[in-house]
């Protein structure tokens, strides 16, 4: 059974909160800067990576682009290093859409290892934002829950979208549905 693993959080959570933080001041609930007992982000991610390496026969799905959506180069390195590591793209549209050229290449290269996901709830606005980001060439638009970043559509090919939206989840989670998928 695959393990969905959420460790650390977005990069800005580890720095002083400002109006120009990724989520603006709305990111306060997730900000851990200066709080006691919080491990450094690098240490948290290294611990996750050791777990993935230690269990090569277990599928791990890193939530929120492995909480490295700001660094697709590092996510690429992890996907290349660990064949059992996959990611979902939940709640990271603003990071993906502000690096459209890199993100498009990344999504095409790793199409078999990326899944759509959300922890924002099933709202029409959320889905419209993701569809616009993943499926169009639209420029300079805001996605839901982005404080101030402008985004650019990736215009992903249909075969990549099908994998991300449902084929990868069907493949990875088929045993959980009793073969009903």
Buried (B, 14 or more C-beta within 10 A) or exposed (E): EBEBBBBBBBBBBBEEBEEEBBBBEEBEEBBBEEEEEBEEBEEBBEEBBEBBEEEEEEBBBBBBBBBBBBBBEEBBEBBEEBEBBBBBBBBBBBBBBBBBEEBBEBBBBBBEBBBBBBEBEEEEEBBEBBEBBBBBEBEEBBBBBBBEBEBBBBEBEEEBBEBBBEBBBEEBBEEEEEEEE
